[in-house]
Amino acid sequence: MENKYSPKIQNEINQILKNLEIWKNQFSFEISYYFEGWAINLTEKNIYPRLIVIFSPYNKESYSIRSFEIHYDENKKESYKELYINDNLDNIVDLLKEINEIIYGKDLINSISKEYNKIKSR
């Protein structure tokens, strides 16, 4: 099992960050290390922000992506609405493709479609 200080993990994170660099004006990036794996959080810098979380466990080579819509209440406390999940990404190529699709709105379109289908089925 790799740990957060291993060259392999650091190279993997750096490769992903290098590919995300084109989005540095639209997103802020934060790397977090946990007991079971690492995560890169992309927080959108706009009026209606999203949070995109990339997670990879230390014990296997796979990735998951989750997208959230960030809401603020009158006390400026954050709450999150989950928009999209993909837990079945086996390599960096698939991960980067999925990230681009989410950044361009795949998560928003899927969420709107689900809400529309709920209303339609009433």
C-alpha positions in Angstrom: 0.0 0.0 0.0 1.4 3.4 -1.0 1.3 6.3 1.4 0.9 10.0 0.8 4.6 10.6 0.7 5.4 8.0 -1.9 6.8 9.3 -5.2 4.2 7.3 -7.1 1.3 9.1 -5.3 2.9 12.5 -5.7 3.6 12.0 -9.4 0.0 10.9 -9.9 -1.3 14.0 -8.2 1.1 16.3 -10.0 0.1 14.8 -13.4 -3.6 15.4 -12.6 -2.9 19.0 -11.4 -0.8 19.7 -14.5 -3.7 18.7 -16.7 -6.1 20.8 -14.6 -3.9 23.9 -14.8 -5.9 25.3 -17.8 -8.8 25.7 -15.3 -6.8 27.7 -12.7 -8.7 30.9 -13.4 -12.1 29.2 -12.9 -11.3 26.9 -10.0 -9.2 26.9 -6.9 -7.5 23.6 -6.1 -6.9 22.0 -2.7 -5.2 18.7 -2.0 -6.2 16.7 1.0 -4.7 13.5 2.4 -6.8 11.0 4.4 -6.1 7.7 6.1 -7.6 5.8 3.2 -6.6 7.9 0.2 -6.1 11.4 -1.2 -8.4 14.0 -2.8 -8.2 17.0 -5.0 -11.0 19.5 -4.4 -11.9 21.9 -7.2 -14.0 24.8 -6.0 -15.5 27.0 -8.8 -14.9 30.7 -8.5 -18.3 32.2 -9.6 -21.6 33.3 -8.2 -23.1 29.8 -8.3 -20.1 27.6 -7.3 -19.7 23.9 -7.6 -17.3 21.7 -5.8 -15.8 18.8 -7.7 -14.0 16.2 -5.6 -11.5 13.7 -7.1 -10.7 10.8 -4.8 -8.3 7.9 -5.1 -7.7 5.3 -2.4 -4.1 4.3 -1.5 -4.9 0.5 -1.8 -6.0 0.4 -5.4 -5.6 2.3 -8.7 -9.0 3.8 -9.3 -10.7 7.2 -9.0 -14.0 8.6 -8.1 -15.5 12.0 -8.9 -18.3 13.7 -7.1 -19.8 17.0 -8.0 -21.7 19.3 -5.6 -23.6 22.5 -5.9 -22.7 24.8 -3.0 -25.4 26.8 -1.3 -25.1 29.5 1.5 -27.8 30.3 4.1 -28.3 33.7 5.6 -25.5 33.1 8.1 -23.1 32.2 5.2 -23.0 28.6 6.3 -22.3 26.2 3.4 -24.5 23.3 2.4 -24.0 21.0 -0.5 -26.4 19.4 -3.0 -24.9 16.3 -4.7 -25.1 16.7 -8.5 -23.1 13.8 -9.9 -21.1 10.7 -8.9 -18.8 8.4 -10.9 -17.0 5.8 -8.8 -15.8 3.7 -11.7 -12.8 5.4 -13.2 -9.8 3.0 -13.7 -7.1 5.3 -15.1 -6.0 8.9 -15.4 -7.1 9.2 -19.0 -10.7 8.3 -18.1 -10.5 10.6 -15.1 -9.4 13.6 -17.1 -12.0 13.0 -19.7 -14.7 12.9 -17.0 -13.4 16.0 -15.3 -13.6 18.0 -18.6 -17.2 16.7 -19.2 -18.2 17.8 -15.7 -16.6 21.2 -16.0 -18.5 21.7 -19.2 -21.8 20.9 -17.4 -22.4 17.2 -17.5 -23.2 17.2 -13.8 -25.7 20.1 -14.1 -27.5 18.6 -17.1 -27.9 15.2 -15.3 -29.2 16.9 -12.2 -31.7 19.0 -14.1 -32.8 15.9 -16.1 -33.4 14.0 -12.8 -35.5 16.9 -11.3 -37.5 17.2 -14.5 -38.3 13.5 -14.6 -39.4 13.7 -10.9 -41.8 16.5 -11.8 -43.0 14.9 -14.9 -43.8 11.6 -13.1 -46.1 13.3 -10.6 
